Amino acid sequence: MSCNISLGRLEGCKDQVGGLNAIYFLNFDDATYTIDSSTEEASVVETTPNAYKYDLRGTSTFEQSLTSSRENGTTFVEQTLTVSLKKQDSTTHKEVKLLAYGRPKVLIEDNNGNLFVMGHEYGAEMNATVSTGAAMGDKSGYELTFVASEKQLAPISADAISAYNVTLGS
């Protein structure tokens, strides 16, 4: 791999928006990706792996931090997804527990239609806070934080969501 910069970048149009639309969880062993070396886009290897969709509204975020160490000669990316889910119920309690036990890969659909593959090589770890506020108008729900350490930025999926067998919640 060459370490030399190979391309500049023009100022882009103001045609993008922030925010996340939905996330899709995949069991770690259910989906394998290949990464195109020229575009760095991910393509799913298996046909129609199972994906479990969670709709998002509000303050959910996805951030990636690149860290390079001159001393160690390493570079890695820490990917952090924070998801706020309203309303507690026994079904979600069970699924949150399973997400914590597992090491899912996460497809993140932003409001521009991009699909980012979080934890595509090593999976993601989850921490959760389940809370009920003090006042009647306070939140009763879940705050889920997923963290993945990867060798590269989360690739944008070359596949449409139709490449997955999507299961919706109730």
N, C-alpha and C positions, 0 to 999 in steps of 0.2 A: 504494500500500500504506500503510495506516495503521500508525503506530508505537505506538499506544496499546494498553495491555494490555486484553484484552476478557473475561477469564474467571479465576475463582479455581480452587482445587483442594482438594478434601477429602482427608483422610488416607485412603489406600487400604488395602484388605484385605491381609493377609499371604499372598497366594495365588500369588506369583511365585517363580521359582527362577532362579539364575544359570546360566551355562554355555551353550556352543554345541553343537548337535547335528550340524550338517552345513553345508557351504558348497557353493555351485554357481557355477561359472565360466561366464560368457557372453562370447563374443568381442564386442568393443566395438560393431561394426556390426550385430550380429545381433539386438539388442533395443533398442527405443526405448520410452520410458515417457511417459505423460502424468501430471501431478500434479494431483489434485483440489484446487482452491484453498481449499475449506472444510475438508476433512479432512486434507489434505496426504498422502493415500495415493497410492501409485503403481500404475498399471495398465499392463500391457504392451500396446503398440499392435499389434504383429504377432501372428499366431496361432502358437502353439507354437514359440518360438525354442529352439534347442539350448542345453542346460545340462549341465555336466559335474560330477557330484556327487563330493564328497570327504567321507566320514564322519569325524567328529571324536570323540576321547575324550581327556580329560585337560585340559591347561592352555591351551587356545586362548582368546583374548580379542578383543573388539571394543569399541573406545572411540572417542568423538567429542568433540572439543574445539572449542567456539565461541570465536572471538576477534573482538572489536570494537575498532576504533581511532577514538577521538574525533578525533584529529588528521587522519586520512586519510578519515574518513567511510565506513569499510568494515567489513563483518562477513563472516567466512567460517568454514567448518567443516573441521577436519582430521580425517579418519576413519582409524583405524589398526586393522588386523586382524593379529593375530599367531597363527600356526598352527604347531602341532608335529605332525609326521608321523613315525611310527616306521617303521623298516626301509628300507634303500636298495635300489633295483633299477634296471635300465637303462630301463624304461618310465617310471618316475617321474623319473629324470634328464632324459629327453627332454621331458616335460611341464613340469617346472620351468623348463627353458631357454625353452620357448615362452611360459610365463607371464611370464618376464622380458622377452622380446622384445616382447610385446604390451602391451595396455592394457585388461585385462578389466574388465567389470562383475562384481560379486560379490554373489550372494544369500546372506545369512547367516541361517540358521535357528537360532533360540535354543531353549532347552529349554522355552519357553512356547508354541512353535508360531508365533512371529512371524517374518516374512521381511523383513529389512532389505535395501534396495538400495544397496550401497556403490558409489560412483563412477558413479551413474546418469547424470550429465551429461558428465563429463570422463574417466571411467575411473580405474583404479588402477595404481600403479607398484609393482613387487615387488622386494625384496631377499631373498636366501636365504643361509643358512649350512647347508652339508652337512657333517656331522661324524660321526666315529666316536670314541667315548670311549676312555680309556686302559685302564680295567678291564673285566673280562668283563661286569659288570652295568651298565655305562654305556650311554647311548643311542647308537644308530647310526641316523641319520635326518636329517630336514630341519627347519629352523626358517625359516618363510616369514613375511615382514613386508610387508603391503600398506599403502600410504598413498594416500589420495585427498584432494584439496582441492576442496571443493564450496561452492556458495552457500547450501545449507541442510542441515539434519540429514538423514541417510539416511532416505528415506521408508519407511514400512512398506508392504509390497506388499498391495494389495487382492486380488490374485490368489492362488489356492492354487497349490501347486507343480505341480498337474495342468495348469496353463496352459503348462507347459514340456515340451519333448521331452527327458527326462532320460536321460543316458548314465551308466551306472555303471562303475566301474573293475573290474579283474580281481582 
